[in-house]
Amino acid sequence: MRRMYAAFAAILLAFGATAVSADTASAYAYNCTTGYSSLGAWAKCVSGTGQYRVAVLCQNIFTRSSRNVYGQWVTPSSTSVSVVPGCGTWLEAYYGTPRATSGQ
């Protein structure tokens, strides 16, 4: 019985160490603003590490089906902006608010 508790404790300790190391290795952009302009949907993050990009929903004007469209990956700074210039076809239009997504 004591061995079973020791094995269980070892598993929990190993899992906890993995979760902590994975979390501390993550990089996120923050302090972001998003919107639309004549260039398209955009996102700008001025703080954080790693990279981010803009994500926006494009919806078919007839069928109302939708898909996510993403901008290029950029590094947070006061001069970098991620842009989606359009949905791709005249049948689609932006829908909702663009968002900044971190992760690379």
C-alpha positions as CSV (number, residue, x, y, z in Angstrom):
1,M,0.0,0.0,0.0
2,R,2.8,2.4,0.8
3,R,4.4,1.7,-2.6
4,M,1.2,2.6,-4.3
5,Y,1.0,5.9,-2.5
6,A,4.7,6.6,-3.3
7,A,4.1,5.8,-7.0
8,F,1.0,8.0,-7.1
9,A,2.9,10.9,-5.4
10,A,5.7,10.5,-8.0
11,I,3.2,10.7,-10.9
12,L,1.6,13.8,-9.4
13,L,5.0,15.4,-8.9
14,A,6.1,14.6,-12.4
15,F,2.9,16.0,-13.9
16,G,3.1,19.1,-11.8
17,A,6.7,19.8,-12.9
18,T,5.7,19.3,-16.5
19,A,2.8,21.7,-16.2
20,V,4.9,24.4,-14.6
21,S,7.7,24.1,-17.1
22,A,5.3,24.2,-20.0
23,D,3.6,27.3,-18.6
24,T,6.7,29.2,-18.0
25,A,8.0,28.5,-21.5
26,S,5.0,30.0,-23.1
27,A,5.3,33.4,-24.8
28,Y,2.3,35.7,-25.2
29,A,1.8,39.1,-26.7
30,Y,-0.4,41.5,-24.8
31,N,-1.5,45.1,-24.7
32,C,-3.2,44.6,-28.0
33,T,-5.7,46.7,-30.1
34,T,-7.6,45.5,-33.1
35,G,-9.9,47.0,-35.7
36,Y,-10.7,47.6,-39.4
37,S,-9.1,50.1,-41.7
38,S,-8.8,50.6,-45.5
39,L,-6.1,47.9,-45.4
40,G,-8.5,45.3,-43.8
41,A,-8.7,43.8,-40.4
42,W,-5.6,44.5,-38.2
43,A,-4.1,43.8,-34.8
44,K,-1.3,45.6,-33.0
45,C,0.4,44.3,-29.8
46,V,3.1,46.5,-28.2
47,S,4.1,44.3,-25.2
48,G,5.1,40.7,-24.6
49,T,7.3,38.1,-26.3
50,G,6.9,35.5,-29.0
51,Q,4.7,36.3,-32.0
52,Y,1.0,37.1,-32.6
53,R,-1.3,37.5,-35.7
54,V,-4.7,38.9,-36.4
55,A,-7.6,36.5,-36.7
56,V,-11.0,37.5,-38.2
57,L,-14.2,35.7,-39.2
58,C,-15.2,35.8,-42.8
59,Q,-18.8,34.9,-43.6
60,N,-20.4,34.0,-46.9
61,I,-23.1,36.6,-47.7
62,F,-25.5,34.0,-49.1
63,T,-25.1,30.8,-47.1
64,R,-23.9,32.5,-43.9
65,S,-21.2,29.8,-43.5
66,S,-18.0,31.2,-42.0
67,R,-14.3,30.6,-41.6
68,N,-11.4,32.1,-39.8
69,V,-8.8,34.0,-41.8
70,Y,-5.4,34.9,-40.3
71,G,-2.8,37.6,-40.9
72,Q,1.0,37.2,-40.9
73,W,2.9,36.4,-37.7
74,V,4.7,39.5,-36.2
75,T,6.7,40.3,-33.1
76,P,5.1,42.7,-30.6
77,S,6.5,46.3,-31.0
78,S,5.3,49.8,-31.5
79,T,5.7,49.5,-35.3
80,S,4.5,46.0,-36.2
81,V,0.9,45.3,-37.3
82,S,-0.6,42.1,-38.5
83,V,-3.2,42.6,-41.3
84,V,-5.8,40.5,-43.2
85,P,-6.3,42.4,-46.4
86,G,-9.6,40.7,-47.3
87,C,-11.7,37.6,-47.0
88,G,-10.6,36.2,-50.4
89,T,-13.7,36.4,-52.5
90,W,-16.5,38.8,-53.2
91,L,-18.9,36.3,-51.7
92,E,-17.4,36.8,-48.2
93,A,-17.5,39.7,-45.8
94,Y,-15.8,40.3,-42.4
95,Y,-18.0,39.3,-39.5
96,G,-17.5,40.3,-35.9
97,T,-14.5,41.9,-34.3
98,P,-10.9,40.9,-35.2
99,R,-8.7,39.5,-32.4
100,A,-5.0,39.1,-31.8
101,T,-3.9,35.5,-31.3
102,S,-0.6,34.6,-29.7
103,G,1.3,31.3,-30.1
104,Q,4.3,31.1,-32.3
